[in-house]
Amino acid sequence: MKKLIIFICTGLLISACSYSQKREITKEFEYIQGGIVRGDKSEKKITLVFTSDGYSDGYETIYATLKKHNVKASFFFTGNAYRMSRFKPVINELKHAGHYLGAHSDRHLLYCAWEKRDSLLVTKKEYIDDIENNYSEMQKFSIAKTDAPYFLPAYEYYNDTISAWTRELGLQLVNFTGGTGSNADYTVPGMGGKYRDSKTIYGNILKYENGNPDGLNGFILLMHFGVDAERTDKLYNLLDSLMTDLEHRGYAFVTITELLK
């Protein structure tokens, strides 16, 4: 069977600069810089994962789509989001429905430099405090570390030191799989050549699935939970069709804990 993870997140996403990636592939997972970036390629399963630092305009559409498909997904929110009063009913509803709720940095910090990935921008204490504060906000919703052992870093950017510090906290860092350009759903027309419309992104996802021997097996596909109002072309409005297409191709949807157990 195949496995696929879909990440949908909010907040600013900056394209990473070129760097030498420390990649490791085991029988079950693929790692970069100590973070799991792809699950087992032998099973045809999908996990939908959504992250947010505050944007939530896609919530009603995403939640309704998940309910329609009878799917449990995974949500990674920053402490900033967990503290927002408008997020409280969202979090409570997601928790009540049995979805995974995880951490995405307390203050949405950039941990290392874009131009030099090995150059840290935070001390170990600053990093640990940031993560602990994120989980402190989650604890207010009765979500403990044992309930949310997977951590998705802010900006989806990190290095092997950040991964090691994460493991010291008893957590496993995860990140998205590259290749489809799905994370470009945050772009706006004003960005010129960087802009990608939703129909193009949708097509690229299916093109990747069709053109690679392992398809989207074990894939961590990142999309955004909400985006800037300047982008009126919302990829989450195509989520229902995307899930239907992938289900027709034989994929099943599971939570991140089910995928990585």
C-alpha positions in Angstrom: 0.0 0.0 0.0 1.1 3.6 -0.5 1.2 6.4 2.0 0.8 10.1 1.5 0.8 13.1 3.9 -0.8 16.4 2.9 0.3 19.4 4.8 -1.8 22.5 4.7 -0.6 25.5 6.6 -0.9 29.2 7.1 1.6 31.9 7.6 4.4 33.2 5.4 6.4 30.5 3.6 9.8 31.5 2.2 11.5 29.4 -0.4 14.7 27.9 1.0 18.1 28.7 -0.5 20.2 26.0 -2.0 22.1 23.9 0.6 23.7 20.5 1.0 20.9 18.3 2.4 21.8 15.5 4.8 19.5 12.8 3.5 19.0 9.4 4.9 16.6 6.7 3.6 15.6 3.8 5.8 13.3 0.9 5.1 10.3 2.9 6.4 11.1 6.6 6.3 13.1 9.3 4.5 15.0 11.9 6.5 16.6 15.3 5.7 18.6 16.9 8.4 17.2 14.5 11.0 13.6 15.3 10.2 11.2 12.8 8.6 10.2 14.1 5.2 8.5 11.0 3.8 6.9 7.9 5.2 6.8 4.3 4.1 6.6 4.0 0.3 5.1 0.5 0.4 1.6 1.4 1.5 -1.0 3.5 -0.3 -2.1 5.7 2.6 -2.5 9.5 2.9 -2.3 11.8 5.9 -3.6 15.3 5.6 -1.7 17.7 7.8 -2.6 21.4 8.3 -0.4 24.0 10.0 -1.1 27.6 11.0 0.4 30.7 12.6 -2.9 32.6 12.5 -4.6 32.3 9.1 -7.7 30.2 9.3 -9.9 31.3 6.4 -9.8 27.8 5.0 -11.1 26.1 8.1 -14.8 25.7 7.3 -14.0 24.4 3.8 -11.3 22.0 5.0 -13.3 20.8 8.0 -16.4 20.1 5.8 -14.3 18.3 3.2 -12.7 16.1 5.8 -16.1 15.3 7.3 -17.5 14.5 3.9 -14.7 12.0 3.2 -14.8 10.7 6.8 -11.1 11.4 7.2 -9.1 12.3 10.3 -6.2 14.7 9.7 -3.4 16.4 11.6 -3.1 20.1 12.5 0.1 21.9 13.6 -0.5 25.3 15.1 1.9 27.8 16.6 1.4 29.1 20.2 0.3 32.4 18.5 -2.6 30.5 17.0 -3.5 28.5 20.1 -3.7 31.9 22.0 -6.1 33.5 19.5 -9.7 33.6 20.8 -11.1 32.9 17.4 -9.0 29.7 17.3 -10.5 28.3 20.5 -13.7 26.9 19.0 -11.7 25.7 16.0 -9.3 23.7 18.2 -12.0 22.4 20.4 -14.0 21.2 17.3 -11.0 19.5 15.8 -10.1 17.8 19.0 -13.6 16.6 19.6 -13.7 15.2 16.1 -10.5 13.1 16.8 -8.0 15.0 14.7 -4.3 15.2 15.6 -3.3 18.6 17.1 0.5 19.4 17.3 3.1 22.1 17.7 4.6 24.5 15.1 6.8 26.8 17.3 5.4 29.2 19.8 6.3 32.5 18.1 6.9 31.1 14.6 10.6 31.6 14.9 13.1 31.2 12.1 15.7 28.8 13.6 18.5 29.1 11.0 19.6 31.4 8.3 18.1 31.0 4.8 21.5 31.8 3.1 23.4 29.3 5.4 21.3 26.5 6.8 24.0 25.5 9.4 24.0 29.0 10.9 21.6 29.0 13.9 19.6 32.1 14.7 18.5 30.8 18.2 20.3 29.4 21.1 19.4 26.0 22.5 17.7 27.6 25.5 15.7 29.9 23.2 14.7 27.0 21.0 13.6 24.8 23.9 11.8 27.7 25.6 9.9 28.3 22.3 8.8 24.7 22.0 7.9 24.3 25.7 5.8 27.5 25.4 4.0 26.1 22.4 3.1 22.9 24.3 2.1 25.0 27.3 -0.6 26.7 25.2 -1.6 23.3 23.9 -1.9 22.0 27.5 -4.7 24.6 28.0 -6.7 22.4 25.6 -5.5 19.2 27.5 -3.1 18.3 24.7 0.1 16.8 26.2 3.4 16.0 24.5 2.5 12.4 24.6 -0.6 13.2 22.6 1.4 15.2 20.0 4.9 13.6 19.6 5.5 15.0 16.1 6.7 18.6 15.7 6.6 20.7 12.5 9.1 23.6 12.5 8.2 27.1 11.7 8.7 28.1 8.0 9.2 24.3 7.4 12.9 25.1 7.8 15.5 23.7 10.2 18.9 21.9 10.4 20.2 18.8 12.0 21.0 20.6 15.3 17.3 21.6 15.6 16.3 18.0 14.9 18.7 16.8 17.6 17.4 19.3 20.1 13.8 18.2 19.2 14.7 14.6 20.0 16.1 15.6 23.4 12.6 16.9 24.2 11.2 13.5 23.3 9.7 14.7 20.1 10.3 13.8 16.4 10.6 16.6 13.8 8.7 16.2 10.5 8.6 18.2 7.4 7.1 18.1 3.9 8.2 16.2 0.9 9.4 18.3 -2.1 8.6 17.8 -5.7 5.0 18.9 -6.3 5.2 22.7 -5.5 2.1 22.4 -3.4 3.6 24.7 -0.8 3.4 27.5 -3.4 -0.3 28.0 -2.6 0.6 30.9 -0.4 1.9 32.9 -3.3 0.1 36.0 -4.6 0.0 37.6 -8.1 2.2 40.4 -6.9 5.1 38.0 -6.5 5.5 37.8 -10.3 7.2 34.6 -11.5 6.9 33.0 -8.0 3.1 33.0 -8.2 1.4 29.6 -8.8 -2.3 29.4 -9.4 -4.3 26.6 -7.7 -5.2 24.8 -11.0 -1.5 24.6 -11.8 -0.6 23.3 -8.4 -3.4 20.8 -8.5 -2.1 19.5 -11.9 1.5 19.3 -10.6 0.4 17.1 -7.7 -1.3 14.6 -10.0 1.5 14.8 -12.5 4.0 13.9 -9.8 1.8 11.0 -8.7 1.5 9.7 -12.2 5.1 10.2 -13.2 7.0 8.6 -10.4 7.3 4.9 -9.7 6.4 5.3 -6.0 3.7 7.9 -6.8 2.9 9.9 -3.7 3.6 6.9 -1.4 4.7 8.2 2.0 4.4 11.7 0.7 4.2 14.7 3.0 2.3 17.2 0.8 2.2 20.7 2.3 -0.6 23.1 1.6 -1.9 26.1 3.6 -4.8 26.2 6.1 -5.4 29.9 5.1 -3.6 32.5 3.1 -3.3 36.3 2.7 -6.5 37.9 1.4 -4.5 39.1 -1.7 -4.6 35.6 -2.9 -8.2 35.0 -4.0 -7.5 31.7 -5.7 -7.5 29.4 -2.7 -6.1 25.9 -3.2 -8.2 24.5 -0.3 -11.3 25.1 -2.4 -10.0 22.3 -4.6 -9.3 19.9 -1.7 -12.5 17.9 -2.2 -11.7 17.2 -5.8 -8.0 16.4 -5.0 -9.0 14.0 -2.3 -11.6 12.4 -4.6 -9.0 12.0 -7.3 -6.5 10.4 -4.9 -9.1 8.1 -3.5 -9.9 7.0 -7.0 -6.2 6.2 -7.4 -6.4 3.9 -4.4 -5.1 6.1 -1.6 -6.5 6.0 1.9 -6.2 8.8 4.4 -4.7 8.3 7.9 -3.3 10.6 10.7 0.4 11.3 11.0 0.6 9.1 14.1 -0.8 6.2 12.1 1.6 6.8 9.2 4.7 7.1 11.3 4.0 4.5 14.0 
